[in-house]
């Protein structure tokens, strides 16, 4: 078998592993609140979240197109660049998972891609303007929108149920939270799984741009911006299985350390987060589901009183957000340089 095809297969497998890691790393995004409020046991919650992750991932490819073509010209990217980006992102994801910090898998991947591209082709080879418009602006806006939406949604719900018995409110809100958790899982798949779809498509585009052949046409993008169907199915399956694998460390952080929540608060947070993420997926913006749901949890807590949110824990999470892009980029930069010395630029 041709060495370039072997390398491409390695890259594809690494992307699928990243997608799986993304699933269990971000499992808490969809199910932390529904587990912490006792609406569902954790095993049932992760199975349902995995199924809805798969469905969401199959719903579109706008974010994948952004990753594949929005940050670097495929002709300047090699398989080693893509592999280095994935390795750097995976290392950062595993470290933050081990520490129980809900960092962003999305930003780890984009940061890894930036570091690998710069390490291989220089600073000017990466589309920094796109990084600002597609990543840094949403980095600020998506949590802010989620926070505000959750805050006012919670205030509105409390006003609507002000004269309803507390027991009745709790009973109905538990059912409502089940629906909102499934919405959150669907939105998570619709955005996060597409990042791996995009990175695999970028590897395929780089493979063809370099003049290599030997793959059947159905495996390759047939036109600009197209994501092959097998890539969609593979990434949807990987993130679903990863979600089902769990993520208890981060569930504990998000479900209890940031804010002690009720089912009604969980419904408001998940609904606001799901809507924010699905809008971003529709327009092709790779936002962080982690950022969104954390901000929504803070929003519902702040609607009650500011002291209800454990701002010290929230502050530590914000620091992790800030560090993700540069540190994952640095890791990938060092990896692509090391691979260049060991095996050359291929």
Steps between C-alpha positions, in 0.01 A plus 500: 500500500621852415665674796286811451182294520627337820569845645156622393337200668699580815373858492139387450526255789651771720214736411246233594683441829489876563126494429456215748702688762290809426190293572599383846679826580188701416239246613430725796385781271177318428438294811667659806190695601251220434714262709571745783128578541414130514274505194693210344759251627838556339499178295164578337603861445822416317325249271231750404762774457704274272200426278411870472868588439492265200178655369636853538824412324304370201299823473745716302859578398527882512751497788702222331536718189633784713765275658598342166546823306468793739835506680768392251539431131491120448795521259722629784391226739664158523386183674761565769345842563155348550640218714691748718189715545304195614773379735532840667122528542471145636778555754336819626157334515634205697686725744195716569278191525739352758494824698120518471510837321230558236721659236404532135573212262410732212756760591758231572460376143513847343797594720672176403439570132641852535814376676559219251450723194734766639759237591492357148445797267556814705286760672341636182368159389221503759188714446520715814210719390280190488624403847377835627164493323419130530654417839603794719185708449270199562726412796374818664153531348364146530543472880373857540191427290445176690536676837254775408252260339506265800469791744190647336347160421531408868351833609211453258430143613504603866249773423272253316499248786488751784152388607547125438564259785871413539433125484315540170777719357763242594299214350446673164851648483655154536321393184592822324864456596509160335397663172751783539782253577424313178501833312838578651637162396372552144657846480830365636517243220398759241803715580776296663494190278540722197843616611640150442308477172670820394849388600462170310369689196801734524730196501323361191525836322870522586546146368349586161660847485842334530423292190464167678258233379399145579173559686153431355307812400226444758756551778607844374322838496348535153478880516614789718336496840358149468543258792493134387209306649724233653678774694169628639391152614841412650524822702136484612558145626826590675359792697191297594711214634729743680203665671372160610843430650432765761684795649422483871781732609368793296137414576586549867658841430216628284213340685586605853815709542385794287141514625256284695205491262136399493329326204343833402840668492639206305225538241571870456877451472477212251237668285699823473820306430343272239346789305826697505701203373251396231496853356881495489497158328254628239726792404818290508667646809699249713404613849583330826208305644691498829516879512133533413356264759729634774391856424136392499542333841647825631213694343228301676691523827543876468125538439444385857787684662861562405627306802324184372779457246832374631702762318835362620445172315357691203812717495725194482299373205533837322877480544491157332302653214764770450790253513353241262577668167864598568599184690345254254662706223839482672470124540416452132779737396755294694356172367515606133859618549592170667332295226676711239836406651412130538322425172519813286221723369247270334 
